[in-house]
Amino acid sequence: MEGEVLSRSLEKVSIGADSNMDIFRLHMVTWNVATAEPPDNVSSLLRLQSPKTTDLYVIGLQEVKAAPLKFVADLAFEDSWSHLFMNTLAPLGYIKVSSIRMQGLLLLFFSRLEHIPFIRDIQVSYTRTGIYGYWGNKGGVSIRLSFYGHMLCFLNCHLAAHMIYAKVRVEEFEHILGVQAYSSQKCPHILDHKVVFWFGDLNFRIADHGMHFVRTCINNEQFHLLWPKDQLIMMKKETSSLQEFQEGPLDFQPTYKFDLNSDSYDSRVQKTWLGYNGKKRKPAWTDRILWRVKPKASPPPDDDDDDDDDSNEEGLQWMKQQALAKEEEDFPLKITQDAYTSHTEYGISDHKPVVGLFQLELKKMHDTPLVRVCAEGEWSSDFDAVVNYTILQPFPSSAWDWIGLYKVGFKSMTDYVTYTWVKDDQVSLSDELVQVYVSKDEIPLLGGDFLLCYYSSNLQCILGISEPFRIQESKAAIEGGLIADNIDGLDQAMSG
């Protein structure tokens, strides 16, 4: 019976397919920041002067300073690196959609405002591998989500260090793939996603070649002579879990290990054991960005025993995979890498940041938000206000859903000025339109330009965004002289 239902679903999904494709630009960064505080400016790193508009930014950092007191403070507030990227990108219309921090590992996901209602099913996960899995100085953090219906997963890793541990790094990666899980029937594990980006300080080194040969190749920009002895390239040839991952050519100089505030590789003078200063580190491409597009399902093995339970189970599993494959055929996604390079101008760390630029060419599975939301009438803190919203498509709503008031140019989903519960503050309901009120005491006295966003507690994302609207200054407060003396301070607080 289940097989018949799946067969019919395959037929249905093929109806009405077309070839309309949209292109989205993804900018990825990986950087081991070696516990340093961020630089003053990351415009070059983010290529903000590029004439091509970026749709998504994914930033993976390793060795963010994680001293105990600082780490606790970062959990309560945003860390300095997150602040830098939010302050840089928010004025340009980018919102921090999600982030995850595990000790020194930090992963940030930003999107242009227009895409926010189509980024759904957001979940995060982490896996510790360092110091027997307890401290979390090594491991992986991930963010998975649906982008216009396509399931994407971003995995930022910091794997075991040192030349001799190439196989350990692969074992750590396979462990992370095996244990990270999400509450999803469709994509419960990392490799179930349509696209996986794997990046970070993967710590693979250049084997066999001596320091002189490596540096000579780098100075002559003969990077290709080093590729055959790059440990990751070598391990991919013999490890099935790595072979489905693609990587662009390493046409940039190795990103580790540099003297601080310099373009020179490790120049420490070796001393005797009484004044030991450590062995010089051979340059290596430790910092990498790879990606994997989910392969098509293979048919189940032939079996003459039709009554065998295992055979039936394999057949059903294959049909499910075929249903997903048919969906992918009707809603394709293609990935093109436009650039893969490092930014040597940043010297705060012994690693240089690596950037990967990608084009995601896809057919949207949906292009209408689930909720339409708007401000009713004129808004001011002199009177209560009303929010209108309409459910455009069914979704698992909750009494914990809320509508937030955000200042135009807000930085993250938690950066709301105030919010109203969609159930508790409901004042009117019809088949098409729901109204909820916002108390005048919650509306900013100084006014300004704002947006309304409907947030789903179950889906952990924003499902609808209003057009920008103007909140007027409070006439009663101004006439009463209540804000004249402090208007500059309030202005600064609202813009901060």
SVG drawing of the C-alpha trace seen along z (x, -y; Angstrom):
<svg xmlns="http://www.w3.org/2000/svg" viewBox="-15 -71 86 87">
<polyline fill="none" stroke="black" stroke-width="0.4" points="0.0,0.0 2.8,-2.4 4.5,-1.6 1.4,-2.5 1.0,-5.8 4.7,-6.7 4.2,-5.7 1.2,-8.1 3.2,-10.8 5.9,-10.4 3.4,-11.0 1.9,-14.0 5.2,-15.7 6.1,-15.5 3.1,-17.5 3.6,-21.2 7.3,-21.2 9.1,-24.1 12.6,-25.3 12.4,-28.7 15.6,-29.2 16.8,-31.9 20.4,-32.7 21.5,-33.5 25.1,-34.5 26.6,-32.9 29.7,-34.4 31.5,-32.0 34.4,-32.8 36.5,-30.6 39.1,-32.0 41.0,-30.8 41.3,-34.0 43.8,-32.7 41.9,-34.3 42.5,-37.8 40.0,-40.6 38.5,-41.5 40.0,-44.2 38.4,-47.5 37.2,-46.8 36.2,-43.7 34.9,-45.4 37.5,-43.7 36.9,-40.3 33.2,-40.6 33.8,-42.3 31.4,-45.0 32.6,-47.0 31.6,-44.3 29.1,-45.3 27.4,-41.9 24.9,-41.8 25.4,-39.0 22.3,-37.2 23.7,-35.1 26.8,-35.4 28.1,-32.3 31.0,-33.0 32.8,-30.3 35.4,-31.2 37.7,-29.1 39.6,-29.9 37.4,-32.8 38.7,-33.8 36.9,-31.5 38.4,-32.3 35.7,-31.2 34.5,-34.6 34.5,-35.9 32.7,-32.8 30.0,-33.2 29.6,-36.9 29.4,-36.0 26.6,-33.6 24.7,-36.4 25.5,-39.0 26.8,-38.9 30.6,-38.3 32.8,-41.0 33.1,-39.1 29.3,-38.8 29.0,-42.5 31.5,-43.4 29.8,-41.4 26.3,-42.5 27.3,-46.2 28.9,-45.9 26.1,-44.1 22.9,-45.4 23.2,-48.9 23.4,-47.1 20.1,-45.2 21.5,-41.9 20.0,-40.2 21.7,-37.6 19.3,-34.7 21.1,-32.2 24.3,-31.5 25.9,-28.8 28.9,-29.0 30.8,-26.1 33.8,-27.4 36.1,-28.8 33.9,-27.7 31.5,-30.3 29.1,-30.0 27.1,-33.0 24.4,-33.0 23.3,-36.3 20.6,-36.9 19.3,-39.8 16.0,-40.9 13.9,-40.0 14.8,-36.3 14.0,-36.0 10.4,-34.7 11.7,-31.9 14.4,-30.6 12.6,-28.1 13.2,-25.0 16.3,-26.4 18.2,-24.2 21.6,-24.1 23.8,-21.3 27.3,-20.8 29.8,-18.0 32.8,-18.2 35.9,-16.2 38.8,-17.9 40.1,-16.6 38.0,-13.5 34.9,-15.4 34.5,-17.4 36.0,-20.8 34.9,-21.6 38.1,-23.2 37.8,-21.0 34.8,-19.6 32.0,-20.9 29.0,-23.3 26.3,-23.4 23.3,-25.3 20.8,-23.6 17.8,-25.3 15.4,-25.3 16.1,-28.0 13.1,-28.4 12.4,-24.8 15.9,-23.5 17.6,-21.9 21.1,-23.3 23.5,-22.4 26.6,-24.4 29.2,-22.6 32.1,-24.6 34.9,-22.3 38.1,-22.6 39.9,-19.3 42.9,-17.8 46.2,-19.5 49.7,-18.3 51.1,-16.5 50.8,-12.9 47.0,-13.1 45.6,-13.0 43.6,-9.9 42.4,-11.2 41.0,-14.2 39.1,-12.0 37.8,-10.0 36.7,-13.1 34.8,-14.3 33.1,-11.0 32.2,-11.0 30.6,-14.5 28.6,-13.3 27.4,-10.3 26.3,-11.9 24.8,-15.3 21.1,-15.0 18.1,-17.2 14.4,-16.9 13.4,-16.3 12.0,-13.2 13.2,-14.4 16.8,-15.4 17.6,-14.0 21.4,-13.9 24.0,-16.1 24.4,-14.0 20.6,-13.9 20.6,-17.5 20.5,-18.5 23.7,-20.5 26.3,-20.4 29.1,-22.9 32.0,-21.7 34.6,-24.2 36.9,-25.5 40.4,-24.9 40.5,-21.3 44.2,-21.2 45.4,-19.0 49.1,-19.6 51.5,-19.1 53.3,-15.8 56.8,-14.6 58.1,-17.8 60.7,-19.7 60.4,-23.3 62.8,-24.6 60.8,-22.9 57.5,-24.1 58.6,-27.7 60.3,-27.7 57.0,-26.5 55.1,-29.2 57.6,-32.0 57.3,-30.9 53.5,-30.5 53.9,-26.9 51.2,-25.7 50.2,-22.8 53.5,-21.1 52.3,-20.8 48.8,-19.5 49.8,-15.8 51.1,-15.8 48.2,-17.8 46.8,-15.5 43.2,-16.3 43.6,-15.6 45.5,-12.4 42.9,-11.2 40.0,-11.9 41.5,-9.2 41.1,-6.5 38.2,-7.6 34.6,-7.2 33.1,-9.7 35.3,-12.4 35.0,-11.5 31.6,-13.1 32.9,-16.5 34.2,-18.9 36.7,-21.7 38.0,-24.3 41.7,-24.4 44.1,-25.7 45.4,-28.5 46.4,-30.6 49.3,-30.4 48.9,-28.2 47.1,-30.1 49.1,-28.8 51.4,-29.6 52.2,-33.3 54.0,-35.7 51.4,-38.1 50.8,-41.3 52.9,-40.0 52.9,-38.2 55.9,-36.2 55.7,-32.5 56.8,-31.3 60.2,-32.8 60.9,-31.8 64.5,-31.2 64.9,-27.7 66.6,-27.6 68.1,-25.0 65.7,-23.0 66.5,-25.4 65.1,-28.3 62.8,-26.3 60.8,-28.3 59.1,-25.6 59.7,-24.0 58.9,-26.1 55.6,-25.2 55.6,-24.2 53.1,-26.2 49.9,-24.4 46.3,-24.8 44.7,-24.2 41.7,-26.4 39.3,-25.0 35.8,-25.2 34.3,-22.1 30.8,-21.2 28.7,-18.2 25.5,-17.9 23.5,-14.9 23.9,-12.1 20.9,-10.4 19.5,-7.3 20.8,-3.9 18.3,-1.1 18.0,1.6 19.8,4.9 18.0,7.7 16.5,10.3 14.6,13.4 12.7,13.7 9.8,11.3 8.6,12.1 11.8,11.2 11.2,8.4 14.6,6.8 14.0,6.7 10.7,5.0 12.2,2.5 15.0,1.8 12.4,1.4 10.3,-1.1 13.4,-3.0 14.4,-3.2 11.0,-4.5 11.2,-7.2 14.6,-8.1 13.2,-8.2 10.3,-10.5 13.0,-12.9 15.0,-12.4 11.9,-13.3 11.4,-16.4 15.0,-17.4 14.5,-16.8 11.5,-19.1 13.1,-21.6 16.8,-21.4 19.7,-23.1 23.1,-23.7 26.2,-25.1 29.0,-27.0 32.1,-28.3 33.1,-31.8 36.1,-32.3 38.3,-30.5 41.0,-32.5 42.6,-33.9 42.9,-37.5 46.5,-38.0 46.0,-41.6 44.6,-40.5 47.4,-39.9 45.8,-39.5 46.2,-35.7 48.7,-33.2 46.0,-32.0 44.8,-34.0 41.0,-34.0 39.7,-32.0 36.8,-33.0 34.6,-31.0 32.1,-32.6 29.3,-30.5 26.2,-30.8 23.2,-28.8 21.0,-28.3 17.7,-26.8 14.0,-26.6 12.0,-27.9 9.6,-25.4 7.7,-28.3 7.7,-32.1 4.9,-33.3 5.4,-34.0 3.2,-32.0 1.9,-35.1 1.1,-38.6 1.5,-41.2 1.0,-45.0 0.4,-48.0 -3.1,-49.3 -3.6,-53.0 -1.3,-55.7 1.1,-54.6 2.2,-56.7 2.8,-56.1 -0.1,-58.4 -2.6,-55.5 -2.7,-51.8 -2.0,-50.4 -3.3,-47.5 -1.5,-44.9 -3.2,-43.0 -2.1,-39.6 -3.4,-37.0 -2.4,-33.3 -1.7,-32.7 -0.7,-29.0 -1.3,-26.6 1.6,-25.9 1.9,-24.5 1.0,-27.7 1.4,-28.0 0.2,-30.1 3.8,-31.1 3.9,-32.8 4.5,-36.5 4.8,-39.6 7.8,-41.8 8.3,-45.5 11.7,-46.1 13.5,-49.3 14.5,-49.5 18.1,-48.2 17.7,-45.8 20.6,-43.3 19.1,-40.0 15.8,-38.2 16.2,-39.0 16.8,-42.8 13.1,-43.7 11.9,-46.8 8.7,-45.1 6.4,-42.2 2.8,-41.1 1.6,-37.5 -0.7,-36.6 -3.2,-34.7 -3.1,-36.6 -3.3,-40.1 -5.9,-39.2 -8.7,-41.7 -10.5,-40.6 -10.7,-37.4 -12.3,-36.6 -11.7,-33.9 -9.2,-36.1 -7.9,-38.7 -6.6,-38.6 -6.0,-41.7 -3.8,-42.0 -3.1,-45.2 0.1,-46.7 0.0,-48.8 0.9,-52.5 3.3,-52.0 5.4,-49.7 5.6,-52.1 8.8,-54.2 8.2,-57.8 10.5,-59.2 9.0,-57.3 11.0,-56.4 10.9,-53.8 9.9,-50.3 8.9,-46.9 6.6,-44.1 7.7,-40.5 5.6,-37.4 7.7,-34.8 6.8,-31.1 7.8,-29.4 7.4,-25.9 9.4,-26.7 11.9,-28.9 11.8,-31.6 10.1,-34.7 7.3,-33.8 6.2,-37.3 7.5,-40.8 5.5,-44.0 6.4,-46.9 8.3,-49.7 6.0,-52.2 6.5,-55.4 5.8,-55.8 5.1,-59.4 6.7,-61.2 4.6,-61.3 2.8,-64.7 1.7,-64.4 5.2,-63.6 6.7,-66.5 4.0,-69.0 4.4,-67.8 8.2,-68.3 8.8,-64.7 11.4,-63.9 12.9,-67.2 15.8,-67.0 16.7,-63.4 15.8,-63.2 19.5,-62.8 20.0,-59.9 16.9,-58.2 17.9,-58.6 21.3,-57.0 19.6,-54.1 17.2,-53.4 20.0,-53.5 22.3,-51.4"/>
</svg>
